Amino acid sequence: MGLFSTAQTDLKRWRLIESLSDLVKAIELSEETPVLLFKHSTRCSISSMALSTFNREWQLSEEQCPIYYIDLLKYREVSNEVARLTGVVHQSPQAIVMKGGSVIYFASHGAIDAESVENLVV
């Protein structure tokens, strides 16, 4: 396990995206409720810091906005498909919020802010 592994961050409330099918289901769910996709590099200290901070600050329930975690090193194909389907150029770390099947927010690196997302979706 690497220095910046996800073991440092609690992922219990995250839904894992491990396949293209999982990604499609998340995007389909965005038709009914806002969803957040978080692309994370397990080898990057900036990504680990952003994930940890976001996880600590996130206050919404699963019903208000499901949050999805994508390990972009392990699931590169899925990460690439996120960029293709959303039109959002790949960054890491990256948070993308979809509602009604469309992107309503995206940010990367230090600009990822849980409060900004929460204000958009409640």
PyMOL CGO cylinders between C-alpha atoms (Angstrom):
from pymol import cmd
from pymol.cgo import CYLINDER

trace = [
    CYLINDER, 0.00, 0.00, 0.00, 1.42, 3.38, -0.99, 0.3, 1, 1, 1, 1, 1, 1,
    CYLINDER, 1.42, 3.38, -0.99, 2.11, 6.38, 1.18, 0.3, 1, 1, 1, 1, 1, 1,
    CYLINDER, 2.11, 6.38, 1.18, -1.02, 8.15, -0.09, 0.3, 1, 1, 1, 1, 1, 1,
    CYLINDER, -1.02, 8.15, -0.09, -3.36, 5.18, -0.16, 0.3, 1, 1, 1, 1, 1, 1,
    CYLINDER, -3.36, 5.18, -0.16, -7.08, 5.45, 0.43, 0.3, 1, 1, 1, 1, 1, 1,
    CYLINDER, -7.08, 5.45, 0.43, -6.61, 3.61, 3.73, 0.3, 1, 1, 1, 1, 1, 1,
    CYLINDER, -6.61, 3.61, 3.73, -5.90, 7.06, 5.20, 0.3, 1, 1, 1, 1, 1, 1,
    CYLINDER, -5.90, 7.06, 5.20, -9.38, 8.23, 4.18, 0.3, 1, 1, 1, 1, 1, 1,
    CYLINDER, -9.38, 8.23, 4.18, -12.70, 6.77, 5.25, 0.3, 1, 1, 1, 1, 1, 1,
    CYLINDER, -12.70, 6.77, 5.25, -14.51, 5.56, 2.13, 0.3, 1, 1, 1, 1, 1, 1,
    CYLINDER, -14.51, 5.56, 2.13, -17.48, 3.93, 3.90, 0.3, 1, 1, 1, 1, 1, 1,
    CYLINDER, -17.48, 3.93, 3.90, -20.01, 6.42, 2.61, 0.3, 1, 1, 1, 1, 1, 1,
    CYLINDER, -20.01, 6.42, 2.61, -18.60, 6.48, -0.93, 0.3, 1, 1, 1, 1, 1, 1,
    CYLINDER, -18.60, 6.48, -0.93, -19.95, 4.39, -3.78, 0.3, 1, 1, 1, 1, 1, 1,
    CYLINDER, -19.95, 4.39, -3.78, -17.06, 2.89, -5.71, 0.3, 1, 1, 1, 1, 1, 1,
    CYLINDER, -17.06, 2.89, -5.71, -16.99, 3.09, -9.49, 0.3, 1, 1, 1, 1, 1, 1,
    CYLINDER, -16.99, 3.09, -9.49, -14.97, 0.16, -10.77, 0.3, 1, 1, 1, 1, 1, 1,
    CYLINDER, -14.97, 0.16, -10.77, -16.43, -0.37, -14.22, 0.3, 1, 1, 1, 1, 1, 1,
    CYLINDER, -16.43, -0.37, -14.22, -17.97, 1.45, -17.15, 0.3, 1, 1, 1, 1, 1, 1,
    CYLINDER, -17.97, 1.45, -17.15, -21.31, -0.04, -16.10, 0.3, 1, 1, 1, 1, 1, 1,
    CYLINDER, -21.31, -0.04, -16.10, -20.95, 1.54, -12.63, 0.3, 1, 1, 1, 1, 1, 1,
    CYLINDER, -20.95, 1.54, -12.63, -20.23, 4.89, -14.29, 0.3, 1, 1, 1, 1, 1, 1,
    CYLINDER, -20.23, 4.89, -14.29, -23.27, 4.66, -16.56, 0.3, 1, 1, 1, 1, 1, 1,
    CYLINDER, -23.27, 4.66, -16.56, -25.47, 3.85, -13.54, 0.3, 1, 1, 1, 1, 1, 1,
    CYLINDER, -25.47, 3.85, -13.54, -24.14, 6.91, -11.67, 0.3, 1, 1, 1, 1, 1, 1,
    CYLINDER, -24.14, 6.91, -11.67, -24.81, 9.17, -14.64, 0.3, 1, 1, 1, 1, 1, 1,
    CYLINDER, -24.81, 9.17, -14.64, -28.29, 7.69, -15.04, 0.3, 1, 1, 1, 1, 1, 1,
    CYLINDER, -28.29, 7.69, -15.04, -28.96, 8.33, -11.34, 0.3, 1, 1, 1, 1, 1, 1,
    CYLINDER, -28.96, 8.33, -11.34, -28.06, 11.99, -11.91, 0.3, 1, 1, 1, 1, 1, 1,
    CYLINDER, -28.06, 11.99, -11.91, -31.33, 12.25, -13.87, 0.3, 1, 1, 1, 1, 1, 1,
    CYLINDER, -31.33, 12.25, -13.87, -33.15, 11.81, -10.53, 0.3, 1, 1, 1, 1, 1, 1,
    CYLINDER, -33.15, 11.81, -10.53, -30.78, 13.35, -7.99, 0.3, 1, 1, 1, 1, 1, 1,
    CYLINDER, -30.78, 13.35, -7.99, -27.46, 15.22, -8.05, 0.3, 1, 1, 1, 1, 1, 1,
    CYLINDER, -27.46, 15.22, -8.05, -24.40, 12.94, -7.93, 0.3, 1, 1, 1, 1, 1, 1,
    CYLINDER, -24.40, 12.94, -7.93, -20.77, 13.73, -7.31, 0.3, 1, 1, 1, 1, 1, 1,
    CYLINDER, -20.77, 13.73, -7.31, -17.92, 11.91, -9.09, 0.3, 1, 1, 1, 1, 1, 1,
    CYLINDER, -17.92, 11.91, -9.09, -14.53, 12.21, -7.38, 0.3, 1, 1, 1, 1, 1, 1,
    CYLINDER, -14.53, 12.21, -7.38, -11.50, 11.16, -9.42, 0.3, 1, 1, 1, 1, 1, 1,
    CYLINDER, -11.50, 11.16, -9.42, -8.57, 10.32, -7.16, 0.3, 1, 1, 1, 1, 1, 1,
    CYLINDER, -8.57, 10.32, -7.16, -4.94, 9.36, -7.73, 0.3, 1, 1, 1, 1, 1, 1,
    CYLINDER, -4.94, 9.36, -7.73, -3.71, 7.12, -4.93, 0.3, 1, 1, 1, 1, 1, 1,
    CYLINDER, -3.71, 7.12, -4.93, -0.10, 8.14, -5.69, 0.3, 1, 1, 1, 1, 1, 1,
    CYLINDER, -0.10, 8.14, -5.69, -0.58, 11.90, -5.41, 0.3, 1, 1, 1, 1, 1, 1,
    CYLINDER, -0.58, 11.90, -5.41, -0.28, 13.80, -2.14, 0.3, 1, 1, 1, 1, 1, 1,
    CYLINDER, -0.28, 13.80, -2.14, -2.39, 16.68, -3.48, 0.3, 1, 1, 1, 1, 1, 1,
    CYLINDER, -2.39, 16.68, -3.48, -5.15, 14.25, -4.46, 0.3, 1, 1, 1, 1, 1, 1,
    CYLINDER, -5.15, 14.25, -4.46, -5.01, 12.55, -1.06, 0.3, 1, 1, 1, 1, 1, 1,
    CYLINDER, -5.01, 12.55, -1.06, -5.19, 15.89, 0.72, 0.3, 1, 1, 1, 1, 1, 1,
    CYLINDER, -5.19, 15.89, 0.72, -8.16, 17.02, -1.41, 0.3, 1, 1, 1, 1, 1, 1,
    CYLINDER, -8.16, 17.02, -1.41, -10.01, 13.75, -0.82, 0.3, 1, 1, 1, 1, 1, 1,
    CYLINDER, -10.01, 13.75, -0.82, -9.35, 13.82, 2.92, 0.3, 1, 1, 1, 1, 1, 1,
    CYLINDER, -9.35, 13.82, 2.92, -10.47, 17.44, 3.23, 0.3, 1, 1, 1, 1, 1, 1,
    CYLINDER, -10.47, 17.44, 3.23, -13.57, 16.86, 1.13, 0.3, 1, 1, 1, 1, 1, 1,
    CYLINDER, -13.57, 16.86, 1.13, -14.47, 13.74, 3.10, 0.3, 1, 1, 1, 1, 1, 1,
    CYLINDER, -14.47, 13.74, 3.10, -14.08, 15.58, 6.40, 0.3, 1, 1, 1, 1, 1, 1,
    CYLINDER, -14.08, 15.58, 6.40, -16.17, 18.58, 5.29, 0.3, 1, 1, 1, 1, 1, 1,
    CYLINDER, -16.17, 18.58, 5.29, -18.95, 16.78, 3.37, 0.3, 1, 1, 1, 1, 1, 1,
    CYLINDER, -18.95, 16.78, 3.37, -22.24, 17.10, 5.27, 0.3, 1, 1, 1, 1, 1, 1,
    CYLINDER, -22.24, 17.10, 5.27, -24.92, 15.86, 2.87, 0.3, 1, 1, 1, 1, 1, 1,
    CYLINDER, -24.92, 15.86, 2.87, -26.65, 12.51, 3.14, 0.3, 1, 1, 1, 1, 1, 1,
    CYLINDER, -26.65, 12.51, 3.14, -26.65, 9.74, 0.57, 0.3, 1, 1, 1, 1, 1, 1,
    CYLINDER, -26.65, 9.74, 0.57, -30.22, 10.71, -0.34, 0.3, 1, 1, 1, 1, 1, 1,
    CYLINDER, -30.22, 10.71, -0.34, -29.30, 14.35, -0.97, 0.3, 1, 1, 1, 1, 1, 1,
    CYLINDER, -29.30, 14.35, -0.97, -26.28, 13.59, -3.16, 0.3, 1, 1, 1, 1, 1, 1,
    CYLINDER, -26.28, 13.59, -3.16, -24.63, 10.20, -3.59, 0.3, 1, 1, 1, 1, 1, 1,
    CYLINDER, -24.63, 10.20, -3.59, -20.85, 10.48, -3.80, 0.3, 1, 1, 1, 1, 1, 1,
    CYLINDER, -20.85, 10.48, -3.80, -18.83, 8.26, -6.10, 0.3, 1, 1, 1, 1, 1, 1,
    CYLINDER, -18.83, 8.26, -6.10, -15.12, 7.48, -5.84, 0.3, 1, 1, 1, 1, 1, 1,
    CYLINDER, -15.12, 7.48, -5.84, -12.99, 6.60, -8.86, 0.3, 1, 1, 1, 1, 1, 1,
    CYLINDER, -12.99, 6.60, -8.86, -9.44, 5.32, -8.38, 0.3, 1, 1, 1, 1, 1, 1,
    CYLINDER, -9.44, 5.32, -8.38, -8.11, 6.69, -11.64, 0.3, 1, 1, 1, 1, 1, 1,
    CYLINDER, -8.11, 6.69, -11.64, -4.90, 4.65, -11.53, 0.3, 1, 1, 1, 1, 1, 1,
    CYLINDER, -4.90, 4.65, -11.53, -6.70, 1.35, -11.03, 0.3, 1, 1, 1, 1, 1, 1,
    CYLINDER, -6.70, 1.35, -11.03, -9.58, 2.21, -13.35, 0.3, 1, 1, 1, 1, 1, 1,
    CYLINDER, -9.58, 2.21, -13.35, -7.97, 4.40, -16.01, 0.3, 1, 1, 1, 1, 1, 1,
    CYLINDER, -7.97, 4.40, -16.01, -10.53, 3.39, -18.65, 0.3, 1, 1, 1, 1, 1, 1,
    CYLINDER, -10.53, 3.39, -18.65, -13.35, 4.59, -16.39, 0.3, 1, 1, 1, 1, 1, 1,
    CYLINDER, -13.35, 4.59, -16.39, -11.55, 7.85, -15.70, 0.3, 1, 1, 1, 1, 1, 1,
    CYLINDER, -11.55, 7.85, -15.70, -11.07, 8.44, -19.42, 0.3, 1, 1, 1, 1, 1, 1,
    CYLINDER, -11.07, 8.44, -19.42, -14.75, 7.71, -20.03, 0.3, 1, 1, 1, 1, 1, 1,
    CYLINDER, -14.75, 7.71, -20.03, -15.75, 10.30, -17.42, 0.3, 1, 1, 1, 1, 1, 1,
    CYLINDER, -15.75, 10.30, -17.42, -13.89, 12.93, -19.44, 0.3, 1, 1, 1, 1, 1, 1,
    CYLINDER, -13.89, 12.93, -19.44, -15.44, 11.74, -22.69, 0.3, 1, 1, 1, 1, 1, 1,
    CYLINDER, -15.44, 11.74, -22.69, -19.01, 11.57, -21.40, 0.3, 1, 1, 1, 1, 1, 1,
    CYLINDER, -19.01, 11.57, -21.40, -18.93, 14.82, -19.41, 0.3, 1, 1, 1, 1, 1, 1,
    CYLINDER, -18.93, 14.82, -19.41, -16.72, 16.94, -21.66, 0.3, 1, 1, 1, 1, 1, 1,
    CYLINDER, -16.72, 16.94, -21.66, -14.69, 17.90, -18.58, 0.3, 1, 1, 1, 1, 1, 1,
    CYLINDER, -14.69, 17.90, -18.58, -10.95, 17.72, -19.28, 0.3, 1, 1, 1, 1, 1, 1,
    CYLINDER, -10.95, 17.72, -19.28, -9.25, 15.19, -17.00, 0.3, 1, 1, 1, 1, 1, 1,
    CYLINDER, -9.25, 15.19, -17.00, -7.57, 16.48, -13.86, 0.3, 1, 1, 1, 1, 1, 1,
    CYLINDER, -7.57, 16.48, -13.86, -6.54, 14.78, -10.66, 0.3, 1, 1, 1, 1, 1, 1,
    CYLINDER, -6.54, 14.78, -10.66, -7.95, 15.15, -8.15, 0.3, 1, 1, 1, 1, 1, 1,
    CYLINDER, -7.95, 15.15, -8.15, -11.24, 16.21, -9.66, 0.3, 1, 1, 1, 1, 1, 1,
    CYLINDER, -11.24, 16.21, -9.66, -14.81, 16.60, -8.45, 0.3, 1, 1, 1, 1, 1, 1,
    CYLINDER, -14.81, 16.60, -8.45, -17.66, 16.63, -10.96, 0.3, 1, 1, 1, 1, 1, 1,
    CYLINDER, -17.66, 16.63, -10.96, -21.30, 17.13, -10.00, 0.3, 1, 1, 1, 1, 1, 1,
    CYLINDER, -21.30, 17.13, -10.00, -24.00, 16.01, -12.39, 0.3, 1, 1, 1, 1, 1, 1,
    CYLINDER, -24.00, 16.01, -12.39, -27.69, 16.80, -12.21, 0.3, 1, 1, 1, 1, 1, 1,
    CYLINDER, -27.69, 16.80, -12.21, -30.26, 15.96, -14.86, 0.3, 1, 1, 1, 1, 1, 1,
    CYLINDER, -30.26, 15.96, -14.86, -27.55, 14.11, -16.76, 0.3, 1, 1, 1, 1, 1, 1,
    CYLINDER, -27.55, 14.11, -16.76, -25.46, 17.29, -17.17, 0.3, 1, 1, 1, 1, 1, 1,
    CYLINDER, -25.46, 17.29, -17.17, -22.42, 18.69, -15.41, 0.3, 1, 1, 1, 1, 1, 1,
    CYLINDER, -22.42, 18.69, -15.41, -23.35, 21.53, -13.05, 0.3, 1, 1, 1, 1, 1, 1,
    CYLINDER, -23.35, 21.53, -13.05, -19.98, 21.85, -11.25, 0.3, 1, 1, 1, 1, 1, 1,
    CYLINDER, -19.98, 21.85, -11.25, -16.44, 20.73, -11.62, 0.3, 1, 1, 1, 1, 1, 1,
    CYLINDER, -16.44, 20.73, -11.62, -13.23, 21.61, -9.84, 0.3, 1, 1, 1, 1, 1, 1,
    CYLINDER, -13.23, 21.61, -9.84, -9.79, 20.17, -9.40, 0.3, 1, 1, 1, 1, 1, 1,
    CYLINDER, -9.79, 20.17, -9.40, -6.93, 20.29, -6.95, 0.3, 1, 1, 1, 1, 1, 1,
    CYLINDER, -6.93, 20.29, -6.95, -7.31, 22.93, -4.22, 0.3, 1, 1, 1, 1, 1, 1,
    CYLINDER, -7.31, 22.93, -4.22, -10.44, 24.38, -5.81, 0.3, 1, 1, 1, 1, 1, 1,
    CYLINDER, -10.44, 24.38, -5.81, -12.49, 21.32, -4.77, 0.3, 1, 1, 1, 1, 1, 1,
    CYLINDER, -12.49, 21.32, -4.77, -14.82, 22.59, -2.06, 0.3, 1, 1, 1, 1, 1, 1,
    CYLINDER, -14.82, 22.59, -2.06, -17.47, 20.52, -0.29, 0.3, 1, 1, 1, 1, 1, 1,
    CYLINDER, -17.47, 20.52, -0.29, -19.46, 23.58, 0.78, 0.3, 1, 1, 1, 1, 1, 1,
    CYLINDER, -19.46, 23.58, 0.78, -19.71, 24.87, -2.79, 0.3, 1, 1, 1, 1, 1, 1,
    CYLINDER, -19.71, 24.87, -2.79, -21.09, 21.51, -3.92, 0.3, 1, 1, 1, 1, 1, 1,
    CYLINDER, -21.09, 21.51, -3.92, -23.52, 21.35, -1.01, 0.3, 1, 1, 1, 1, 1, 1,
    CYLINDER, -23.52, 21.35, -1.01, -24.84, 24.83, -1.83, 0.3, 1, 1, 1, 1, 1, 1,
    CYLINDER, -24.84, 24.83, -1.83, -25.51, 23.75, -5.41, 0.3, 1, 1, 1, 1, 1, 1,
    CYLINDER, -25.51, 23.75, -5.41, -27.44, 20.62, -4.62, 0.3, 1, 1, 1, 1, 1, 1,
    CYLINDER, -27.44, 20.62, -4.62, -29.62, 21.53, -1.61, 0.3, 1, 1, 1, 1, 1, 1,
]
cmd.load_cgo(trace, "trace")
